[in-house]
Amino acid sequence: MSGCEIVNLVSILSCAIAKDRKTEEIELLAAILVQLGDSLATIAVNRK
């Protein structure tokens, strides 16, 4: 999968997840996913 395809997929997923959710729910999901990404990056760096 190319970089542009991944960007498009993430955008589509974001819209699908956000649909019919309250702003507070979207904010919480965003915060959780940021933390998840940061944790995965930390794990990956420590494996090198």
C-alpha positions in Angstrom: 0.0 0.0 0.0 1.4 3.4 -1.0 1.7 6.4 1.3 -1.2 8.2 -0.4 -3.4 5.1 -0.1 -2.7 4.9 3.6 -3.5 8.6 4.0 -6.8 8.1 2.1 -7.7 5.0 4.2 -7.0 6.9 7.5 -9.2 9.8 6.3 -12.0 7.5 5.4 -11.8 5.7 8.7 -11.7 9.0 10.6 -14.9 10.1 8.9 -16.6 6.8 9.5 -15.6 6.7 13.2 -16.7 10.4 13.8 -20.1 10.0 12.1 -23.0 10.4 14.5 -20.6 10.8 17.5 -20.6 13.7 20.0 -17.6 16.1 19.9 -16.5 14.9 23.3 -16.5 11.3 22.1 -14.4 12.2 19.1 -11.9 14.2 21.3 -11.5 11.2 23.6 -11.0 8.8 20.8 -8.4 11.2 19.3 -6.5 11.4 22.6 -6.5 7.6 23.0 -5.3 7.0 19.5 -2.5 9.6 19.9 -1.4 7.9 23.1 -1.5 4.5 21.3 0.6 5.8 18.4 3.1 7.4 20.8 3.4 4.2 22.8 3.9 2.1 19.7 6.6 4.5 18.5 8.4 4.2 21.9 8.3 0.4 21.7 9.6 0.4 18.2 12.5 2.8 19.0 13.5 0.7 22.0 13.6 -2.5 19.8 16.3 -1.1 17.6 
